[in-house]
Amino acid sequence: MASGKIAIYSGEIPSTTFVERLIEGLAASGYEVCLFGQLKRKKDYAGRVTTIGYRNTLEKLWHFVSYSVLLTVSKSKNKKKLDQLLARQKKNTIAHKAKYYPVLYHHPDIFHLQWAKSTGDWEWVQEFGIKLVLSLRGTHVTISPIGDSHWARLYRHAFPKIDAFHAVSNAIGHLAEQYGADPAKIKTVYSGMDFQKLPFVAKDKINTPLKVISIGRSHWVKGYHYALDAFALLQQQSSLFEYTVIGIEATEELLVQRAQSGLENKVHFVGQIAFDSVLPTIRSADVVLLSSVEEGIANVVLEAMALGTLVVSTDCGGMSEVITDGENGFLVPVRNPLAIAEALLKVSGLSLHEYQKIAVAARKTVENQHSQAKMMADMEALYQTVLEVSP
Amino acid sequence: MRIGLVLPAIPAYSETFFVNKIKGLQAHGHEVILFVHAKTGQSSFEGAKIKTSPKYGKSISGTVKALGQLLLVLGHVPAVLRFYRLERKGGIAALTILKRIAANSHLLSAQLDWLHFGFGTMALEKENIPGAIRAKMAVSFRGFDYYVYPVKNPGCYARLFSKTVTYHVLSEGMKKGLIAQGIPTANIVKITPAIDVSKFSANKAQPIQKQITITTVARLHWIKGLEYTLEALALLKQKGFSFRYTIVGDGPEKERLLFAAHQLGIGENVIFTGKITPDEVRRKLEESSLYLQYSIQEGFCNAVLEAQAMGKLCIVSDAEGLVENIVDGSTGYVVAKRNPVSLANKIAKVLSLTAEAQKEIAGNAADRIRKEFSIQVQLKQFARFYEGH
């Protein structure tokens, strides 16, 4: 049995799919896991998982009171030290203490923070011998420091001191190096999937018109306007297609573009769909298109690759770490509608045999690289390197 | 004449269009009353009466206030009854009408010759008010209200278009659009935006230099096509052009544009000034050798008028009003929108023109602006707008 006490912190309990899988995996391996933050809904975990969450302000206040007492009784020195630290940082408030006291009291060996922007809030744990591990994921790392130099400054100050980084892709790990993260402390751990829930089904036909879908939230980072530009080009060539974007409400920008480009009959915008219908929707499409200008490694792409639907993706973030152009999907440069259009034409020109060959290769890639077992082994190895250097 | 103008807020002095219009009408001896949603920013406007639309919450006190407003309009029973009948005829439920009476009490109690809605969207659900108060109805379409809002709200102007309205539009394109909706030509008046030409002199025109200085004045909003502009400039950089690009303005898409500039490898060439004063804007324009307005949608665009008045070479997109703002090949250049490759090619071509050729185009533009887009011309058109209908 593995030993060690690991806090997984995303601010919310339960958290994202990745984090939940991580928690369950760690508990199964025998680690003691602590969860802090806001309790969104009650969840029972197997194994040694302690949930120290609050549902509302009153419970948060209770955290403050009860942990003040507990710390005063059993760890008064540490409490005093933290209080002084907070006073210096002008964080001497009940809200901050309600958040920090439980962590100080439970004192995990590792505090694993999921979001980079919160780094400034948690640097103090290192003062008490707790190792700080940060996940490198999402726009916190890729976009925010470019859009606002405040974050770049924070990262340059904080990253050199962090004990270890979990990078969702090699690409995002390299980005962190620009802010002073030690390359030796960065480990890429790809997210793992439960393949039993994602059975591969070989397609028996390629639709005409070609059925293309994108799934994702409504955000400029998804680059949907480049996708629409690509379809406008295909329309000019009288190519047959049907494009559905799932997950966006009526976005003004895209509605205007669709109208200006005369694509009303061929491009559809659908709001969020039920979790259960995501997989069948991916399966019914001929192509999943990722038009993003930035990503870690998009989950929807991994799911499509597992299920047997071909992917056309921009070469952004870590996408080239899963897709090899022409072998297990298609990779196009970012911000390039012409390249998207050409890739879609390529797919529509594939024979069923060629389509299936690429789909099978895609399935193999994700099975090798994105299994849950590999993710857990890699994460544990990451934690072990941190625990081993502990005094 | 008593002219009521319905606007979201009292126009700030920087909103030259409304400010000039109001002053011009006053100079022609008309009384102007402003009906606004809220007194945000400015709280008064020289020489004009201000009426603010009443606001009620959904609380009990809101309901009491609304009932109070209903009592207030009792002094204007005929107008209210006419409004009620017109709305009923339009199939509106009685309770909804009562709510609308309360919400529009400041308009229903007004005595006006004209009620002029400053944007198409401001007339929505108020289509029957001019009829109720026996005022003539005018509506200005300004761009967003005409080209964007209906895409998201199909059919939103059906009721408006069924009324007798005199429309003010900014461009021939908008006029044609309204005619296609069945509006009689005689009821549509094109009055383009105008600028105070005395404030924009072309004397300090800069010839295009080695380090090209390019400027755009625009809100940082998707509608302005700035991401496409950055892509075009990135293409030029790849071809070896050296430039500095200044975007004057602020807005919700700053992060998107900063990231685009960074990702496209032109982060060092692009300067975002944020919001600056009109004098500083003029200085930025003076320094620049090329002006770009590669919008996705544009009613007409004052900034392009100002750049031309200052003798700047302008390249614009073909978004709506811009094709009338610039005479392609004579006073500047027009490029198809959403096409960074075309824009890059056009910029390269314009930069390769001889100094004489550049000067000629810039001169043509400045002359045309002075002749056709001065405030004086516009004021006469507005006076005629009310007097002629």
Interface residues (C-beta under 8 A of the other chain):
Chain A: I143 S144 I146 G147 D148 W220 H225 D229 A232 A250 E252 E253 L255 V256 Q257 A259 Q260 V293 E294 V334 R335
Chain B: Y147 V148 V151 K152 W222 I223 E227 E231 E253 K254 E255 R256 L258 F259 A260 H262 Q263 L264 I296 Q297 K337 R338
